[in-house]
Amino acid sequence: MPQFIERPVVVEAAGNKPKQIEEFVGRVNTGDDAISIARMVSPGGWVEPAQTPDFREMTVVLKGTLQVETREGMFEVKTGQGIILEPGEWVRYSTPGAEGAEYIAVCTPAFSPDTVHRDEAS
């Protein structure tokens, strides 16, 4: 049976500046722990603490540029591009450009504060 999602739920974001997270599917909005789908809008100059999550994260940038720092290098993910990070990979997301970024993040299993494992010293 279809489950209509009338609107996302805004959830709290980590980072040095306010970032908007609108969860359409996930633990908070639909009670789904298998997958989360959220729209993110981060301002220019935003930096999130580094993390080593237990979930796979697939990201598609809709506008702007998302900077993704990993142990393997730095990736500039621009409008129309995407990136996939596997569970256990160390990562730090940021939007250093003045325009910030708008992007969709899909996590499997669903994002949880208990499984993101943020670095304390970031």
Secondary structure, DSSP 8 states (H G I E B T S, - for coil): ------S-EEE---SSS--EEEEEESTTTT--SS-EEEEEEE-TTEE---B--SSEEEEEEEEEEEEEEETTEEEEEETT-EEEE-TT--EEEEE-STT-EEEEEEEES---HHHH-B-TT-
